[in-house]
Amino acid sequence: MSNLPAPLARAADFLGTEPVRVAAVLRLPLIVLIALLVYVEGVDHWLPAVYWTVLIVYTATAAVWLAVVLRSPLRWWFGWASTAIDVVAVLAMCVASGGATSWLLPIFFLIPITVSFLDRPEITALIGACTAIGYLAAWIFYSKRDDTMGLPDIVYVQVGCLAWLALATTALCLVLARRRARVRALLEVRRRLVSESMQADERNNRQLSEQLHDGPLQNLLAARLDLEDLREQPTATGFDRVDVALQDAITQLRSAVSTLHPQVLAQVGLGAALRELVGQYERRWDVNVDCAVAEVGKPASQALLYRAARELLANAHKHSRATRLRVELDHAPGVLVLRVIDNGLGFDPAILNRKVAEGHIGLSSLLVGVEAMGGSVQLVDTPGGGTTVVVTVPDSDVAAERD
C-alpha cells in the first residue's frame, strides 16, 4: 500500500476500511456483464419485459446506492440493506427469466461475496448455501413446468460451483473476522499498556513528591530552625545537629533523584542506581533485599534493566508475599544478566496471558521492551519455593568492541 501513488493510496484506504463500499463498487460491473451476456447471446426470457425492467431498476438502484455509500456517513444497517437489494433483484430476475435462468449464473456470485464483506462468517455460510440451493430449486421448478426443457447435467456443475463459492467466501470471511479480532485485541493491549504507563508515571511522581516532602524537606526545615537558634546561642552540639540533618537531607535527595533514572543513570551508572533502588525498597517495605550487583558501567540497556528491576521488585512484594529477595546483575559472554529472586508463592508462566487479559500488564510491557532490544525474560522456580526472573539483554558495548 505504501508503494501506491498518494491518490490511489487514499482511495484504497477510503474503500478498504468499509466493506459496504467495496461491495457497492463491485456490484455495477457485474450487472453490466450480465446485461451484455444476455444481450449478446439473445437469451429468450419467459417474461422479457419484466426481466429488463427489473434489470434497469436494479442498475439504477446500484448506481444510487454507490453514490450514497461513497458520499454519506455509513450506518449499521447499510450492509443488510445492500444484501437485501441483491437477493430481491436476483429472485425477481430468476422468476422473469424462466428457463433462461442458467444465463444468469454470474449474478448468483454477487450475493455470497457481498455478504462476506460484512465480516459475519455464519451469515455468509447460510446465504451462500441458500443461494446454491435456490438456484437448483429454480431449475427444478422450471424443468417440471416445461417437460420439453428437462434438467441439463450442467446445472449440477453450476450448483457445485455456487457451493464452492459459498465455502470459499465463508472461509475468507472467517479469516478476515479472526484477523479483525486479533487487531482489536492488540489495540486493546496497546491501550492498556499506554494507560498502565501513564498510571505508573503518576504513581512515581506521587511517590517522589511524598518522598521529597516527608524526607529532605522536613530535614531542611529542621536545620533552618536549628540555625536560627544557633544565631542567638552558638553551640557545638547545635552545629553537629545541623550537620546530621543536612547529611540526611543529602542522602534522601540522592535517593529521591535516583528515581529519575534516565538522567541519573547517565551519571552514576547502572550498578550504583540498582543498589540505591534496593535500598529504597528495603526502607519502604522493611524487608531484606540482598544485592549482588557487578559494576557494568553505563550500558545502552541500563534504563531498561533499571525499569525491569523496579517492576520485578514491585511484583514480588505485591503478588508473591515474599519476605526475602535478591537482586543480581552480572556479565555473561556478550550479554548482561539481571536476576530477581524471591521466596514467595511462585508464578506460573502459563497464566501470563490471562493476567494480561485481566489488565495486569506491567510484566507484559517489560517482556515487549526486552524482546524489542533482542533480549529475553525467563521465569523459573526458585529451589525451596519462590520465583527467579532472569532478564538477559545484549551488551552493546561488548558487541561494539567485537566489531
C-alpha positions in Angstrom: 0.0 0.0 0.0 2.9 2.4 0.8 4.2 2.0 -2.8 1.0 3.3 -4.4 0.7 6.9 -5.6 -0.9 9.1 -3.0 -4.3 9.4 -4.7 -4.6 5.7 -5.2 -3.5 5.1 -1.6 -6.1 7.4 -0.3 -8.8 5.8 -2.4 -7.7 2.3 -1.2 -7.9 3.4 2.4 -11.3 5.0 1.8 -12.7 1.9 0.3 -10.9 -0.8 2.2 -12.0 0.5 5.7 -15.7 0.0 4.8 -16.7 -3.4 3.2 -20.0 -2.0 2.1 -18.2 0.4 -0.2 -16.2 -2.4 -1.8 -19.3 -4.4 -2.5 -21.0 -1.3 -4.0 -18.1 -0.7 -6.4 -18.1 -4.4 -7.4 -21.8 -4.6 -8.0 -22.2 -2.3 -11.0 -19.5 -4.0 -13.2 -21.2 -7.4 -12.6 -24.6 -6.1 -13.5 -23.2 -4.7 -16.8 -21.5 -8.0 -17.6 -24.8 -9.9 -17.0 -26.7 -7.4 -19.3 -24.1 -7.8 -22.0 -24.1 -11.6 -21.7 -27.9 -11.9 -22.1 -27.9 -9.3 -24.9 -25.1 -10.8 -27.0 -26.5 -14.4 -26.7 -30.0 -13.3 -27.4 -31.4 -15.2 -24.4 -35.2 -15.8 -24.6 -36.7 -15.0 -21.3 -40.1 -16.1 -20.0 -41.2 -12.5 -19.3 -38.7 -10.4 -21.1 -40.4 -7.0 -20.4 -40.4 -7.8 -16.7 -36.8 -9.1 -16.8 -35.4 -5.9 -18.4 -37.5 -3.7 -16.1 -36.1 -5.4 -13.1 -32.5 -5.2 -14.5 -32.9 -1.5 -15.3 -34.3 -0.7 -11.8 -31.5 -2.9 -10.3 -28.9 -1.0 -12.2 -30.3 2.4 -11.2 -30.6 1.3 -7.6 -27.0 0.1 -7.6 -25.8 3.4 -9.0 -27.7 5.4 -6.5 -26.5 3.1 -3.7 -22.9 3.5 -4.8 -23.3 7.3 -4.6 -24.8 7.1 -1.2 -22.1 4.9 0.4 -19.3 7.0 -1.2 -20.7 10.4 -0.1 -22.7 9.8 3.1 -21.7 8.5 6.6 -22.3 4.8 6.8 -25.0 3.4 9.1 -25.0 0.0 10.8 -27.9 -1.2 8.6 -26.2 -0.4 5.2 -24.7 -3.9 4.9 -28.0 -5.6 5.5 -29.8 -3.3 3.1 -27.2 -3.9 0.4 -27.6 -7.7 0.7 -31.4 -7.5 0.8 -31.4 -5.5 -2.5 -29.3 -8.1 -4.2 -31.5 -11.0 -3.0 -34.7 -9.3 -4.1 -33.2 -8.4 -7.5 -31.9 -11.9 -8.2 -35.1 -13.6 -7.2 -37.1 -11.2 -9.4 -34.9 -11.8 -12.5 -35.0 -15.6 -12.0 -38.7 -15.6 -11.9 -38.9 -13.4 -15.1 -36.2 -15.5 -16.9 -37.9 -18.9 -16.5 -35.8 -21.5 -18.3 -33.1 -18.9 -19.2 -32.0 -18.8 -15.5 -28.8 -20.6 -16.5 -27.6 -17.5 -18.3 -28.0 -15.6 -15.0 -25.5 -17.7 -13.2 -22.9 -14.9 -12.8 -25.3 -12.8 -10.8 -25.5 -15.5 -8.2 -21.8 -15.0 -7.5 -22.7 -11.5 -6.2 -24.7 -12.5 -3.1 -22.2 -14.6 -1.1 -19.4 -12.2 -2.0 -21.4 -9.2 -0.9 -22.3 -10.9 2.4 -18.7 -11.9 3.0 -17.7 -8.3 3.3 -20.0 -8.0 6.3 -17.4 -10.0 8.4 -20.1 -12.4 9.5 -19.0 -15.9 8.6 -22.1 -17.6 9.8 -24.4 -15.4 7.8 -22.1 -15.8 4.8 -22.3 -19.6 5.0 -26.1 -19.5 5.4 -26.8 -17.2 2.5 -24.2 -18.8 0.3 -25.8 -22.3 0.8 -29.3 -20.8 0.3 -28.0 -19.3 -3.0 -26.8 -22.6 -4.4 -30.0 -24.4 -3.2 -32.2 -21.6 -4.6 -30.5 -21.8 -8.0 -31.1 -25.6 -8.1 -34.7 -25.2 -6.9 -35.4 -22.7 -9.7 -34.2 -25.1 -12.3 -36.2 -28.0 -10.8 -39.3 -25.8 -10.8 -39.0 -24.8 -14.4 -38.0 -28.3 -15.6 -41.2 -29.7 -14.0 -43.2 -26.8 -15.5 -41.8 -27.4 -19.0 -41.4 -31.0 -19.9 -39.5 -30.2 -23.1 -36.7 -28.5 -21.2 -35.6 -31.1 -18.7 -32.8 -30.6 -16.2 -29.4 -30.3 -18.0 -26.4 -32.0 -16.4 -24.5 -28.7 -16.5 -26.9 -27.4 -13.8 -25.4 -29.8 -11.3 -21.9 -28.5 -12.1 -23.1 -24.9 -11.8 -24.7 -25.7 -8.4 -21.3 -27.2 -7.4 -19.6 -24.0 -8.4 -22.0 -22.0 -6.3 -21.5 -24.3 -3.3 -17.7 -23.9 -3.7 -18.1 -20.2 -3.9 -20.2 -20.3 -0.7 -17.5 -22.3 1.0 -14.7 -20.0 -0.3 -16.3 -16.8 0.7 -17.2 -18.2 4.2 -13.5 -19.2 4.7 -12.4 -15.8 3.5 -14.9 -14.1 5.8 -13.7 -16.3 8.7 -10.1 -15.3 8.1 -11.0 -11.6 7.9 -13.1 -11.8 11.1 -10.4 -13.5 13.0 -7.8 -11.0 11.9 -10.0 -8.2 12.9 -10.5 -9.8 16.3 -6.7 -10.1 16.7 -6.2 -6.5 15.7 -8.8 -5.3 18.2 -7.1 -7.4 20.9 -3.7 -5.9 20.1 -5.2 -2.4 20.1 -6.8 -3.1 23.5 -3.4 -4.3 24.8 -1.8 -1.2 23.4 -4.4 1.0 25.1 -3.8 -0.8 28.4 -0.1 -0.5 28.1 -0.4 3.2 27.5 -2.8 3.5 30.4 -0.5 1.5 32.7 2.5 3.5 31.7 0.6 6.8 32.5 -0.6 5.4 35.8 3.0 4.2 36.6 4.3 7.7 35.9 1.7 9.2 38.0 2.4 6.8 40.9 6.2 7.5 40.6 5.6 11.3 40.6 3.3 11.0 43.7 5.9 8.8 45.5 8.6 11.2 44.6 6.6 14.2 45.9 5.9 12.4 49.1 9.5 11.3 49.5 10.7 14.9 49.0 8.2 16.3 51.3 8.5 13.8 54.1 12.3 13.4 54.0 14.7 16.1 52.8 12.3 19.0 53.0 11.5 18.3 56.6 15.1 17.8 57.5 16.0 21.1 55.8 13.2 22.9 57.7 14.5 21.4 61.0 18.1 22.5 60.1 16.8 26.0 59.4 15.2 26.2 62.8 18.4 25.0 64.4 20.4 27.6 62.5 18.1 30.4 63.8 18.7 29.1 67.3 22.4 29.0 66.7 22.5 32.6 65.7 21.4 33.5 69.2 23.3 30.9 71.1 26.0 29.0 69.1 26.9 25.6 70.5 28.9 22.7 69.2 26.0 20.3 69.8 23.7 22.6 67.7 26.2 22.6 64.8 26.5 18.8 65.0 22.7 18.5 64.8 22.5 20.8 61.8 25.3 18.8 60.1 23.5 15.5 60.7 20.2 17.0 59.4 22.0 18.2 56.2 23.7 14.9 55.7 20.4 13.1 56.0 18.8 15.6 53.6 21.6 15.0 51.0 21.2 11.2 51.3 17.4 11.4 50.9 17.7 13.8 48.0 20.1 11.4 46.2 17.6 8.6 46.8 14.7 10.7 45.5 16.6 11.9 42.5 17.6 8.4 41.6 14.0 7.6 40.7 14.5 9.9 37.7 16.8 7.1 36.4 17.3 8.2 32.7 19.2 11.3 33.8 20.8 9.8 37.0 21.9 6.6 35.3 23.9 8.6 32.8 26.0 10.0 35.7 26.2 7.2 38.3 25.9 4.1 36.2 23.6 1.1 36.4 25.3 -0.7 39.4 25.1 2.3 41.7 21.5 3.0 40.6 20.4 -0.6 41.3 22.0 -0.5 44.8 20.2 2.7 45.6 16.9 1.2 44.3 17.3 -1.8 46.5 18.0 0.5 49.5 14.7 2.4 48.7 12.7 -0.8 48.7 14.2 -2.1 51.9 13.4 1.1 53.7 9.9 1.3 52.2 8.8 -2.3 52.8 11.0 -3.2 55.8 12.2 -6.4 54.0 15.6 -7.9 53.4 16.8 -7.5 49.8 20.3 -9.0 49.1 22.2 -7.1 46.4 24.9 -8.7 44.4 25.4 -6.2 41.6 28.5 -6.1 39.5 30.0 -2.9 38.1 28.9 -2.9 34.4 29.4 0.7 33.7 26.7 2.6 31.7 25.4 0.1 29.1 22.9 1.2 26.5 20.3 -1.1 28.1 20.7 0.4 31.6 17.4 2.3 31.6 15.5 -0.9 30.6 17.3 -3.1 33.2 16.6 -0.5 35.9 12.9 -0.5 35.0 12.9 -4.3 34.9 14.4 -4.5 38.4 11.9 -1.9 39.7 9.0 -3.7 38.1 10.1 -7.2 39.3 10.7 -6.0 42.9 7.3 -4.4 43.0 5.6 -7.5 41.6 7.4 -9.7 44.1 6.3 -7.5 47.0 2.6 -7.1 45.8 1.8 -10.5 44.4 4.2 -13.2 45.8 4.2 -12.2 49.5 7.9 -12.6 49.5 9.8 -11.9 52.8 13.3 -12.1 51.3 14.6 -11.0 47.9 17.8 -10.9 46.0 18.9 -8.8 43.0 21.9 -9.9 40.9 23.5 -8.3 38.0 26.5 -9.7 36.1 28.2 -10.1 32.8 27.9 -13.2 30.6 29.6 -13.6 27.2 28.1 -10.8 25.1 25.1 -10.2 27.4 24.0 -8.6 30.7 22.0 -10.8 33.0 19.7 -9.4 35.7 18.1 -11.8 38.2 15.4 -11.1 40.8 14.9 -13.9 43.2 12.2 -14.2 45.8 10.9 -16.7 48.3 7.2 -16.0 47.7 4.3 -18.0 46.3 5.8 -18.6 42.9 4.5 -17.7 39.5 3.1 -19.9 36.7 4.2 -18.5 33.3 1.2 -20.3 31.7 -1.2 -17.8 33.3 0.6 -14.8 31.9 -1.9 -14.3 29.0 -4.8 -14.5 31.5 -3.2 -11.9 33.7 -2.7 -9.6 30.7 -6.4 -10.0 29.7 -7.3 -9.0 33.3 -5.3 -5.8 33.0 -2.1 -6.9 34.8 0.2 -5.8 32.0 3.3 -4.5 33.8 5.2 -7.7 33.2 3.8 -7.9 29.7 5.2 -4.4 28.8 8.5 -5.4 30.3 8.6 -8.5 28.0 7.8 -6.3 25.0 10.6 -3.9 25.8 13.2 -6.6 26.5 12.3 -8.6 23.3 12.4 -5.4 21.3 16.1 -5.0 22.4 16.8 -8.6 21.4 16.8 -10.0 24.9 14.6 -12.5 26.8 12.8 -12.9 30.0 12.6 -16.3 31.7 10.6 -17.3 34.8 11.8 -20.4 36.7 11.0 -21.9 40.1 13.4 -21.0 42.9 14.7 -24.0 44.9 12.9 -24.1 48.2 9.9 -22.0 46.8 9.5 -18.7 45.1 10.4 -17.4 41.6 13.5 -16.4 39.8 13.1 -14.0 36.9 16.1 -13.8 34.6 16.3 -10.9 32.2 19.0 -11.2 29.5 19.9 -8.3 27.1 22.7 -8.0 24.6 25.7 -6.0 25.9 26.1 -3.4 23.1 29.5 -2.3 24.4 30.8 -5.8 24.0 29.3 -6.1 20.6 30.8 -2.8 19.5 34.3 -3.9 20.7 34.0 -7.1 18.7 33.0 -5.1 15.6 
